[in-house]
């Protein structure tokens, strides 16, 4: 399963492959083709956490800023 949240110019994606959890974070304004994963960048830790909270609290909202696959 994959979950993604877009908000304030950023996109966070969480997914599992073979039991391994992966998180990606992209700055859609600076990197519209999503080539630079910022999830491990300490400068973006607050954004990563904020989008994670949105994903948790609005998980089944059907918001246009969230998509699940």
C-alpha positions as CSV (number, residue, x, y, z in Angstrom):
1,X,0.0,0.0,0.0
2,X,1.1,3.5,-0.8
3,X,-0.1,6.8,0.8
4,X,0.8,10.3,-0.3
5,X,0.1,13.7,1.0
6,X,0.6,17.0,-0.8
7,X,0.6,20.3,1.1
8,X,2.3,23.6,0.9
9,X,4.4,22.7,-2.1
10,X,5.7,19.4,-0.6
11,X,4.7,15.8,-1.2
12,X,5.3,13.0,1.3
13,X,5.0,9.4,0.2
14,X,5.0,6.3,2.5
15,X,5.0,2.7,1.2
16,X,6.1,-0.8,2.1
17,X,8.0,-3.2,-0.2
18,X,8.8,-6.7,1.1
19,X,8.1,-5.5,4.6
20,X,10.4,-2.5,4.4
21,X,8.9,0.9,5.1
22,X,10.1,3.7,2.9
23,X,9.3,7.4,3.2
24,X,10.0,10.0,0.5
25,X,9.7,13.8,0.7
26,X,9.8,16.1,-2.3
27,X,9.8,19.9,-2.7
28,X,7.4,20.1,-5.7
29,X,8.3,23.8,-6.4
30,X,12.0,23.2,-6.6
31,X,11.9,19.6,-7.8
32,X,8.7,19.1,-9.8
33,X,10.0,15.8,-11.3
34,X,10.5,14.4,-7.8
35,X,14.2,13.4,-8.3
36,X,15.6,14.5,-4.9
37,X,14.3,12.7,-1.8
38,X,14.5,15.1,1.2
39,X,13.2,12.6,3.8
40,X,16.6,12.2,5.4
41,X,17.5,15.9,5.2
42,X,17.5,17.4,8.7
43,X,16.5,20.8,7.2
44,X,13.2,19.3,6.2
45,X,12.5,17.2,9.3
46,X,9.6,19.5,10.5
47,X,7.9,19.4,7.1
48,X,8.3,15.6,7.0
49,X,6.7,15.3,10.5
50,X,3.9,17.8,9.7
51,X,2.9,15.9,6.6
52,X,3.1,12.7,8.6
53,X,0.6,14.1,11.1
54,X,-1.7,15.2,8.3
55,X,-1.5,11.7,6.8
56,X,-2.5,10.2,10.2
57,X,-5.3,12.6,11.1
58,X,-6.8,12.9,7.7
59,X,-6.1,9.4,6.5
60,X,-9.6,8.6,5.3
61,X,-10.8,12.1,4.6
62,X,-10.8,11.9,0.8
63,X,-9.1,15.2,0.7
64,X,-7.9,16.3,-2.8
65,X,-4.4,16.8,-1.2
66,X,-4.2,13.1,-0.3
67,X,-4.0,10.1,-2.5
68,X,-3.8,6.4,-1.7
69,X,-2.9,3.5,-4.0
